Amino acid sequence: MRVIRIRLGARGLGAVRFAVSPVGSAKDLLRLVGSGPGTLTPPWRTRATDALTRHRLGLLAVVGAGGPLGYAPDFLRPEPPAFLTDIDSALHQIATTPQERIRYELAEALNGHSWEPGSGHSAPRRLLRALDRGEDRFAHRLADEMARFWHAALNPLWPAIRARLEADVTARASEIAQYGLAEALNQLAPNLEWRDGELLVHLLTDSIHRLTLDAEAVVLTPSVFVDRALFCAGEPPGTPAPRTPLIVYPAARVDCLPPVQDHPLIGAMRRKLLAELGQPLSTTEIAQRLYLSPATVSYHLQILHRAGLVTRVRRSRHVLYQRLGGAV
Protein backbone atom coordinates (compact mmCIF):
# COMPACT_ATOMS: atom_id res chain seq x y z
CA MET A 1 0.00 0.00 0.00
CA ARG A 2 1.35 3.45 -0.97
CA VAL A 3 0.92 5.48 2.20
CA ILE A 4 2.64 8.13 4.26
CA ARG A 5 2.35 7.58 8.00
CA ILE A 6 2.78 10.48 10.38
CA ARG A 7 3.05 9.29 13.98
CA LEU A 8 1.82 11.92 16.42
CA GLY A 9 2.11 11.52 20.16
CA ALA A 10 0.10 13.57 22.63
CA ARG A 11 2.44 16.52 22.13
CA GLY A 12 2.24 16.32 18.35
CA LEU A 13 -1.51 15.98 18.33
CA GLY A 14 -1.80 19.08 20.48
CA ALA A 15 0.30 21.03 17.95
CA VAL A 16 -1.86 20.24 14.91
CA ARG A 17 -2.93 23.57 13.43
CA PHE A 18 -4.63 25.07 10.38
CA ALA A 19 -3.28 27.81 8.12
CA VAL A 20 -4.34 29.71 5.00
CA SER A 21 -1.51 30.18 2.52
CA PRO A 22 -1.67 32.57 -0.47
CA VAL A 23 1.58 31.28 -1.94
CA GLY A 24 0.41 27.71 -1.31
CA SER A 25 -2.64 28.38 -3.47
CA ALA A 26 -0.34 29.66 -6.21
CA LYS A 27 1.78 26.49 -6.04
CA ASP A 28 -1.32 24.30 -6.26
CA LEU A 29 -2.42 26.18 -9.36
CA LEU A 30 1.04 25.81 -10.90
CA ARG A 31 1.03 22.08 -10.23
CA LEU A 32 -2.25 21.66 -12.10
CA VAL A 33 -1.06 23.76 -15.03
CA GLY A 34 1.92 21.42 -15.39
CA SER A 35 0.48 18.02 -14.53
CA GLY A 36 -3.29 18.24 -14.86
CA PRO A 37 -4.44 21.18 -16.98
CA GLY A 38 -7.54 19.25 -17.97
CA THR A 39 -8.79 19.36 -14.38
CA LEU A 40 -8.76 23.18 -14.32
CA THR A 41 -11.79 25.15 -15.42
CA PRO A 42 -11.16 27.06 -18.67
CA PRO A 43 -11.07 30.48 -16.93
CA TRP A 44 -8.44 29.31 -14.42
CA ARG A 45 -6.40 27.58 -17.10
CA THR A 46 -6.42 30.74 -19.19
CA ARG A 47 -5.51 32.99 -16.24
CA ALA A 48 -2.59 30.79 -15.21
CA THR A 49 -1.12 30.16 -18.65
CA ASP A 50 -1.52 33.82 -19.66
CA ALA A 51 0.33 34.91 -16.51
CA LEU A 52 3.18 32.48 -17.16
CA THR A 53 3.61 33.41 -20.82
CA ARG A 54 2.98 37.16 -20.57
CA HIS A 55 5.49 37.60 -17.74
CA ARG A 56 7.96 35.02 -19.11
CA LEU A 57 7.96 32.89 -15.99
CA GLY A 58 9.63 29.87 -17.53
CA LEU A 59 11.74 28.86 -14.52
CA LEU A 60 8.74 29.00 -12.18
CA ALA A 61 6.71 26.91 -14.63
CA VAL A 62 9.42 24.24 -14.74
CA VAL A 63 10.06 24.07 -10.98
CA GLY A 64 6.50 24.65 -9.78
CA ALA A 65 4.81 22.19 -12.10
CA GLY A 66 7.07 19.28 -11.11
CA GLY A 67 8.55 16.57 -13.27
CA PRO A 68 7.11 13.45 -14.92
CA LEU A 69 6.55 11.76 -11.56
CA GLY A 70 4.91 14.79 -10.01
CA TYR A 71 7.35 16.04 -7.39
CA ALA A 72 7.83 19.82 -7.22
CA PRO A 73 10.31 21.23 -4.68
CA ASP A 74 8.54 22.09 -1.46
CA PHE A 75 10.44 25.30 -0.71
CA LEU A 76 8.02 27.05 -3.10
CA ARG A 77 5.43 26.41 -0.36
CA PRO A 78 7.13 27.69 2.83
CA GLU A 79 5.69 26.72 6.18
CA PRO A 80 3.06 29.31 7.24
CA PRO A 81 4.23 30.81 10.55
CA ALA A 82 0.70 31.95 11.43
CA PHE A 83 -2.89 31.20 10.49
CA LEU A 84 -2.77 33.72 7.64
CA THR A 85 0.57 34.84 6.18
CA ASP A 86 0.63 37.81 3.81
CA ILE A 87 2.08 37.21 0.36
CA ASP A 88 5.15 39.42 0.88
CA SER A 89 6.21 37.48 3.98
CA ALA A 90 5.77 34.18 2.15
CA LEU A 91 7.82 35.40 -0.81
CA HIS A 92 10.58 36.49 1.58
CA GLN A 93 10.58 32.95 3.01
CA ILE A 94 11.11 31.54 -0.50
CA ALA A 95 13.91 34.00 -1.28
CA THR A 96 15.76 33.17 1.94
CA THR A 97 15.43 29.38 1.79
CA PRO A 98 18.64 27.84 3.22
CA GLN A 99 21.05 26.70 0.53
CA GLU A 100 21.23 23.19 1.93
CA ARG A 101 17.45 22.90 1.72
CA ILE A 102 17.43 23.95 -1.93
CA ARG A 103 20.20 21.47 -2.74
CA TYR A 104 18.36 18.67 -0.94
CA GLU A 105 15.02 19.25 -2.66
CA LEU A 106 16.49 19.74 -6.12
CA ALA A 107 18.58 16.60 -5.70
CA GLU A 108 15.38 14.73 -4.85
CA ALA A 109 13.75 16.14 -7.97
CA LEU A 110 16.70 15.54 -10.27
CA ASN A 111 17.64 12.09 -9.02
CA GLY A 112 14.43 10.33 -8.15
CA HIS A 113 11.15 12.06 -7.67
CA SER A 114 10.83 13.87 -10.98
CA TRP A 115 13.54 14.03 -13.61
CA GLU A 116 14.89 10.54 -13.22
CA PRO A 117 17.99 9.69 -15.30
CA GLY A 118 16.98 6.06 -15.61
CA SER A 119 13.57 6.94 -16.99
CA GLY A 120 14.89 9.02 -19.86
CA HIS A 121 13.55 12.27 -18.43
CA SER A 122 16.48 14.66 -18.22
CA ALA A 123 16.43 17.84 -16.16
CA PRO A 124 15.26 20.87 -18.14
CA ARG A 125 18.16 23.01 -19.38
CA ARG A 126 16.43 26.13 -18.04
CA LEU A 127 16.64 24.70 -14.52
CA LEU A 128 20.30 23.70 -14.83
CA ARG A 129 21.28 27.11 -16.23
CA ALA A 130 19.55 28.88 -13.35
CA LEU A 131 21.38 26.71 -10.83
CA ASP A 132 24.75 27.61 -12.33
CA ARG A 133 24.49 31.02 -10.66
CA GLY A 134 24.13 29.53 -7.18
CA GLU A 135 21.30 28.57 -4.86
CA ASP A 136 20.81 32.07 -3.42
CA ARG A 137 20.28 33.65 -6.84
CA PHE A 138 18.09 30.69 -7.78
CA ALA A 139 15.82 31.23 -4.75
CA HIS A 140 15.58 34.99 -5.30
CA ARG A 141 14.67 34.52 -8.95
CA LEU A 142 11.95 32.01 -8.09
CA ALA A 143 10.55 34.34 -5.42
CA ASP A 144 10.43 37.14 -7.98
CA GLU A 145 8.69 34.98 -10.57
CA MET A 146 6.24 33.67 -7.96
CA ALA A 147 5.39 37.26 -6.99
CA ARG A 148 4.60 38.16 -10.60
CA PHE A 149 2.56 34.99 -11.09
CA TRP A 150 0.57 35.52 -7.89
CA HIS A 151 -0.28 39.14 -8.65
CA ALA A 152 -1.28 38.36 -12.24
CA ALA A 153 -3.23 35.14 -11.73
CA LEU A 154 -4.49 35.11 -8.14
CA ASN A 155 -4.41 38.55 -6.56
CA PRO A 156 -7.61 39.88 -8.21
CA LEU A 157 -9.61 36.92 -6.87
CA TRP A 158 -7.73 36.38 -3.63
CA PRO A 159 -10.30 38.09 -1.30
CA ALA A 160 -12.99 35.65 -2.43
CA ILE A 161 -10.63 32.65 -2.35
CA ARG A 162 -9.41 33.60 1.12
CA ALA A 163 -13.00 33.94 2.31
CA ARG A 164 -13.72 30.42 1.13
CA LEU A 165 -10.59 29.02 2.80
CA GLU A 166 -11.30 30.83 6.07
CA ALA A 167 -14.90 29.61 6.01
CA ASP A 168 -13.63 26.06 5.54
CA VAL A 169 -11.35 26.34 8.58
CA THR A 170 -14.23 27.78 10.60
CA ALA A 171 -16.34 24.76 9.69
CA ARG A 172 -13.48 22.41 10.68
CA ALA A 173 -13.16 24.19 14.03
CA SER A 174 -16.85 23.59 14.61
CA GLU A 175 -16.39 19.90 13.81
CA ILE A 176 -13.50 19.66 16.26
CA ALA A 177 -15.53 21.34 19.00
CA GLN A 178 -18.50 19.03 18.48
CA TYR A 179 -16.96 15.71 17.49
CA GLY A 180 -13.26 15.87 18.37
CA LEU A 181 -10.07 16.24 16.36
CA ALA A 182 -9.91 12.63 15.19
CA GLU A 183 -13.31 12.78 13.51
CA ALA A 184 -12.51 16.18 11.97
CA LEU A 185 -9.27 14.80 10.49
CA ASN A 186 -11.16 11.90 8.95
CA GLN A 187 -13.48 14.34 7.18
CA LEU A 188 -10.78 16.50 5.56
CA ALA A 189 -10.16 14.41 2.44
CA PRO A 190 -11.10 10.99 1.04
CA ASN A 191 -7.48 9.78 1.22
CA LEU A 192 -6.69 11.14 4.70
CA GLU A 193 -7.26 8.98 7.76
CA TRP A 194 -6.58 9.12 11.50
CA ARG A 195 -5.99 5.63 12.85
CA ASP A 196 -4.31 4.32 16.01
CA GLY A 197 -2.26 7.45 16.68
CA GLU A 198 -1.16 7.89 13.07
CA LEU A 199 -2.25 10.32 10.39
CA LEU A 200 -2.29 8.36 7.12
CA VAL A 201 -2.10 9.93 3.68
CA HIS A 202 -3.12 7.29 1.14
CA LEU A 203 -1.34 7.84 -2.17
CA LEU A 204 -2.23 6.97 -5.75
CA THR A 205 -1.24 3.49 -6.89
CA ASP A 206 1.45 4.81 -9.25
CA SER A 207 3.15 6.86 -6.53
CA ILE A 208 6.75 6.00 -5.66
CA HIS A 209 6.53 7.42 -2.14
CA ARG A 210 6.32 5.42 1.06
CA LEU A 211 7.32 7.04 4.34
CA THR A 212 6.83 6.71 8.09
CA LEU A 213 7.93 9.54 10.33
CA ASP A 214 7.49 10.82 13.87
CA ALA A 215 6.32 14.40 14.09
CA GLU A 216 5.77 16.97 16.82
CA ALA A 217 3.25 18.97 14.78
CA VAL A 218 1.33 19.02 11.50
CA VAL A 219 0.16 22.03 9.49
CA LEU A 220 -3.13 21.62 7.59
CA THR A 221 -3.90 24.04 4.76
CA PRO A 222 -7.10 24.08 2.65
CA SER A 223 -6.88 24.66 -1.09
CA VAL A 224 -9.40 25.34 -3.86
CA PHE A 225 -7.15 23.58 -6.40
CA VAL A 226 -6.94 20.04 -4.99
CA ASP A 227 -9.47 17.22 -4.72
CA ARG A 228 -7.45 14.96 -2.39
CA ALA A 229 -4.90 15.39 0.38
CA LEU A 230 -1.31 16.19 -0.66
CA PHE A 231 1.66 15.59 1.62
CA CYS A 232 4.41 18.22 1.60
CA ALA A 233 7.68 18.92 3.35
CA GLY A 234 7.91 16.20 5.96
CA GLU A 235 11.13 14.22 6.07
CA PRO A 236 12.90 11.64 8.21
CA PRO A 237 15.64 12.64 10.68
CA GLY A 238 18.85 13.96 9.16
CA THR A 239 17.16 16.01 6.45
CA PRO A 240 18.79 19.44 5.97
CA ALA A 241 16.75 22.29 7.50
CA PRO A 242 13.86 19.94 8.40
CA ARG A 243 10.32 21.25 8.17
CA THR A 244 7.04 20.50 9.89
CA PRO A 245 4.91 18.06 7.88
CA LEU A 246 2.32 19.99 5.89
CA ILE A 247 -0.85 18.52 4.38
CA VAL A 248 -2.93 20.31 1.76
CA TYR A 249 -6.58 19.26 1.68
CA PRO A 250 -9.56 20.24 -0.53
CA ALA A 251 -11.56 23.19 0.77
CA ALA A 252 -15.33 22.95 0.86
CA ARG A 253 -16.78 23.43 -2.62
CA VAL A 254 -18.14 26.96 -2.69
CA ASP A 255 -17.83 29.24 -5.72
CA CYS A 256 -15.36 32.09 -5.33
CA LEU A 257 -17.52 35.20 -5.71
CA PRO A 258 -17.05 38.88 -4.91
CA PRO A 259 -17.97 40.23 -1.44
CA VAL A 260 -21.66 40.49 -0.73
CA GLN A 261 -21.85 44.28 -1.08
CA ASP A 262 -21.05 43.89 -4.81
CA HIS A 263 -23.51 41.05 -5.39
CA PRO A 264 -26.82 41.83 -7.11
CA LEU A 265 -28.77 39.09 -5.30
CA ILE A 266 -28.56 40.77 -1.91
CA GLY A 267 -31.48 42.71 -0.54
CA ALA A 268 -32.44 43.81 2.97
CA MET A 269 -33.81 40.41 3.99
CA ARG A 270 -30.74 38.50 2.90
CA ARG A 271 -28.45 41.05 4.51
CA LYS A 272 -30.21 40.35 7.81
CA LEU A 273 -29.70 36.63 7.32
CA LEU A 274 -26.00 37.08 6.59
CA ALA A 275 -25.61 39.30 9.64
CA GLU A 276 -26.87 36.43 11.82
CA LEU A 277 -24.63 33.83 10.21
CA GLY A 278 -21.35 34.72 11.87
CA GLN A 279 -21.64 31.31 13.54
CA PRO A 280 -23.24 28.07 12.27
CA LEU A 281 -27.03 28.14 12.70
CA SER A 282 -29.91 25.98 11.57
CA THR A 283 -32.92 27.25 9.64
CA THR A 284 -35.07 26.98 12.75
CA GLU A 285 -32.61 28.95 14.89
CA ILE A 286 -32.42 31.76 12.32
CA ALA A 287 -36.20 31.86 12.00
CA GLN A 288 -36.55 32.25 15.77
CA ARG A 289 -33.98 35.03 15.90
CA LEU A 290 -35.59 37.06 13.10
CA TYR A 291 -39.24 36.17 13.83
CA LEU A 292 -39.69 34.66 10.39
CA SER A 293 -41.19 31.40 9.20
CA PRO A 294 -38.72 28.56 8.61
CA ALA A 295 -40.00 28.28 5.02
CA THR A 296 -39.10 31.94 4.33
CA VAL A 297 -35.65 31.52 5.85
CA SER A 298 -35.04 28.31 3.93
CA TYR A 299 -35.95 29.97 0.63
CA HIS A 300 -33.48 32.82 1.10
CA LEU A 301 -30.74 30.51 2.42
CA GLN A 302 -30.98 28.33 -0.67
CA ILE A 303 -30.37 31.37 -2.87
CA LEU A 304 -27.43 32.54 -0.75
CA HIS A 305 -25.93 29.06 -0.81
CA ARG A 306 -26.24 28.71 -4.59
CA ALA A 307 -24.58 32.13 -4.91
CA GLY A 308 -21.62 30.88 -2.88
CA LEU A 309 -22.15 33.38 -0.04
CA VAL A 310 -22.85 30.87 2.73
CA THR A 311 -21.54 27.41 3.52
CA ARG A 312 -23.78 24.49 4.43
CA VAL A 313 -22.78 21.46 6.50
CA ARG A 314 -24.81 18.66 8.05
CA ARG A 315 -24.50 18.03 11.80
CA SER A 316 -26.41 14.96 12.89
CA ARG A 317 -30.07 15.71 11.99
CA HIS A 318 -29.52 19.43 11.35
CA VAL A 319 -28.15 21.45 8.45
CA LEU A 320 -26.12 24.45 9.63
CA TYR A 321 -25.43 27.56 7.57
CA GLN A 322 -22.63 30.09 7.99
CA ARG A 323 -21.57 33.07 5.91
CA LEU A 324 -18.25 33.19 4.12
CA GLY A 325 -15.59 35.42 5.62
CA GLY A 326 -15.85 37.99 2.79
CA ALA A 327 -19.65 38.25 2.97
CA VAL A 328 -19.87 41.03 5.53
Residue, then its C-alpha position, 0 to 999 in steps of 0.5 A: m500500500r502506498v501510504i505516508r504515516i505520520r506518527l503523532g504523540a500527545r504533544g504532536l496531536g496538540a500542535v496540529r494547526f490550520a493555516v491559510s496560505p496565499v503562496g500555497s494556493a499559487k503552487d497548487l495552481l502551478r502544479l495543475v497547469g503542469s500536470g493536470p491542466g484538464t482538471l482546471t476550469p477554462p477560466w483558471r487555465t487561461r488565467a494561469t497560462d496567460a500569466l506564465t507566458r505574458h510575464r515570461l515565468g519559464l523557470l517557475a513553470v518548470v520548478g513549480a509544475g514538477g517533473p514526470l513523476g509529479y514532485a515539485p520542490d517544497f520550498l516554493r510552499p514555505e511553512p506558514p508561521a501563522f494562520l494567515t501569512d501575507i504574500d510578501s512574507a511568504l515570498h521572503q521565506i522563499a527568497t531566503t530558503p537555506q542553501e542546503r534545503i534547496r540542494y536537498e530538494l532539487a537533488e530529490a527532484l533531479n535524481g528520483h522524484s521527478w527528472e529521473p535519469g533512468s527513466g529518460h527524463s532529463a532535467p530541463r536546461r532552463l533549470l540547470r542554467a539557473l542553478d549555475r548562478g548559485e542557490d541564493r540567486f536561484a531562490h531569489r529569482l523564483a521568489d520574484e517569478m512567484a510574486r509576478f505569477w501571484h499578482a497576475a493570476l491570483n491577486p484579483l480573486w484572492p479576497a474571495i478565495r481567502a474567504r472560502l478558505e477561512a470559512d472552511v477552517t471555521a467549519r473544521a473548528s466547529e467539527i473539532a468542537q462538536y466531534g473531536l479532532a480525530e473525527a474532523l481529520n477523517q473528514l478532511a479528504p477521502n485519502l486522509e485517515w486518522r488511525d491508532g495514533e497515526l495520520l495516514v495519507h493514502l497515495l495513488t497506486d502509481s506513486i513512488h513514495r512510502l514514508t513513516l515519520d514521527a512528528e511533533a506537529v502538523v500544518l493543515t492548509p485548505s486549497v481550492f485547487v486540490d481534490r485529495a490530500l497532498f503531503c508536503a515537506g515532511e522528512p525523516p531525521g537527518t534532512p537538511a533544514p527539516r520542516t514540519p509536515l504539511i498537508v494540503y486538503p480540498a476546501a469545501r466546494v463553494d464558488c469564489l464570488p465577490p464580497v456580498q456588497d457587490h452582489p446583485l442578489i442581496g437585498a435587505m432580507r438577505r443582509k439580515l440573514l448574513a448578519e446572523l450567520g457569523q456562527p453556524l445556525s440551523t434554519t429553525e434557529i435563524a427563523q426564531r432570531l428574526y421572527l420569520s417562518p422557517a420556510t421563508v428563511s429556507y428559501h433565502l438561504q438556498i439562494l445565498h448558498r447557490a450564490g456561494l455566499v454561505t456554507r452548508v454542513r450537516r450536523s447529525r439531523h440538522v443542516l447548519y449555515q454560515r456566511l463566508g468570511g468575505a460576505v460582511 
